[in-house]
Amino acid sequence: MTRTPPPARPPGRPRAGLDAEVFTATLSTVHDIGYARATVERIAAAAGIAKSTVYRRWPSKGALIVDCLLDAFGPAPLEEGEDRAELMSSMIRWIAAKIAEPGVGDAFAGVFSDAVSDPALREILSARLQDPYRLALQDALDEPENRVLFFIDVAVGTLLHRMGMTGEPMVDADVDALVAMMLPHFVRGASPI
């Protein structure tokens, strides 16, 4: 009896789930050694893949970090029927909780800082990370772009500033204070900023 050999498998590991493995390795590496030291080479090693495999998917560390953050944040938790105050409060708390996850705040603060002097990365960060959330908030709040951007700037900027200055996410009591400070301004409606 002649056996037919099994079909040849392409070299390397199957690609299904590779992005998830790279994102996990990215956040773990950033958490363990910091954003600046988390090179693509180190991230690839932590994921158990070649550096070239990472570069085939992401042209730069910044592009990788942005996609990693998109994966970590997922869709904005906008609940149908929430009033303005509930929606804005839940968004601030959601952002604070995500930034507090291991590696996420460090990665966000690092890529944000790199984007200051890198126009190409700034465009990726704006178009791929900020715009989807901005558009969802504009739709949910029926607010113009400038007000939603200001809301994002105040909330995210404050949370990242705390992370950058202390190395720690904002504690719940301070998140409560941030919510209390922001809501009176933004809940009033579409008044000019």
N, C-alpha and C positions, 0 to 999 in steps of 0.2 A: 504494500500500500504506500503510495507516494503522498507525502504531506506537502501542502502548499505553505510556503513560509509566510509568516504574518507580514502585512504591508509595512514597508519601511516608514519609520517615524522620522520627521525632520529633526535635525540636531537641535539641541537646546531644550529648555523646559517649555511646556505649553504656556501660551500667552494669556489664557483666561485667568483673570485674577491678578495679573502682574501689576497693574496700576495700584490695586489695593495693597499689595505687598510693598511697593515702592513708597506709597503714602505712609504706611505704618512705619517703615524704616526711616523715612524723612522726619516724621514727628518725633520718633524715638531718638534719633541722632541729634536733632535740634535740642530736644529736652536734656539729653545727657551731656552734650559738649558745647551747646550754644550755637546760635545761628551762624556767626562768623566762621567758626571752625567746622561747621557741617558742610563740607565740600561735596560735590557730586560724586567724587571718588569714594568718600567715606559713606555716603548714603547708599551707593551701589554695593559696596562691600557689606553693609548691614543688611541689604536686601538679598545678598547672595547672587548678584548678577554682575555683568560687566558694565563698566562705565559707559561704553559705547551703546549699550542697550538703553540706558537712561537718555543719552543724547539723541538717539533715534526718535524718542517720543517727545522730549522737551529740549529746545535749543539752548536753554540756560538754566542755571539754578533758580533764578527768579521765576521763570515760566513754570518750572516744577513746583515751586512753593505756592504760586497762585493756584494751580490746579489742586494741589494738596489742600489748601485752605477751602477751596470750593467744595471739595469732598467732605472736609471736616464740618463745615457749616451746613451744607445741604440747603434745602429750600427754606425760605423765611416762613416762620410759623404764624402766618396771618390767618386768624380765625374769623370766619364769616359771622357777622352780627356783633362783633366787639365794638364798643364805642371808641372814640378817638383816644381817650385817656387809657383805657385798657389795652388798646392796640399798641400805643407808644410805650407804655410801661412794660408790656410783655416783650417788645422788641429790644428795649434797653437791657432788660434782665437776660434775655436770650443771648445777646451779643456778649454780655459780661460773663455768662456761664461758658460760652464757647471759648472766649479768650482765656479763661481759667483752666481749660483742659491742658494736660501735659503736652508741651511742644507747640500748641496752637498760638498762644500769645507771643511766644518767642519768635516763631516763624513769621507771624503777622507784623510784629514790630520790626523785625529784621528786613523783610522785603519792602516794607513801607519806607524805612530809612534808606535802603539802596535806591529806591525809585526817585528820591529827591534829586540825585545827580545822574540818573539814567532815564532819559526821555522815552526810550523804547520800553523799558520795564514799567514806567509810569503809565504808558498807554495800555499795556497788558493788564496792569493792576486795575486801572479805571474801567476798561471795556469788559474784562472777564469777571472781575470780582465785584466792583462797586455797582456797575450799571444794572445788573439783574435785580439786585436788592433795591436800588433806587427806583427802578421802574415799578416793581411790585408795591413799594410804599406809596409812590405817586398815585397808583391806581387805587390802592386801599384807602388812602386819605383824601383823594381828590385834591391834591396840593400841587403847586407848580414846582418845577425842578429845583429852583434856588432854595426854596424852603426845605425840601426833602434833603438836599445836599447839606444844608446847614444843620439839620437834625442829625444826620449821619456824622458830620464833622464834630459836633459837640459830644455826641455819645461815644463814638469810636475813638476820637482824639483823646478824650479824657481817660478812657480805659487803657489805651495804649501808653499814654503818658505815665500813668501809675505803674504799668508793667515795666516801662523803661527806667523809671526812677528808682523803683524798689526791687525789681526782679520778681515781684509777686503780683498776682491779680488783685483787683479791688475786692475788699471784704464786703459781705452782704449789707452791713450797716451803711457803708459808703455808697453802694449801689442804690440803696433806698434814698439816700440824700440826693444823689444825682437825679434820680427819677423825680423827686419832689421839687428840685430846682428847675428841671426842664419842662415838666408838664404845664405849669401855668403859662409859659410863653407859647408853646406849640398847640395846646388844646384850644386856644382862643379862636382858631380858624385861620383863614388865609389873609391875615394882616401882613403888611410888608415888613420885611426884616430890616 
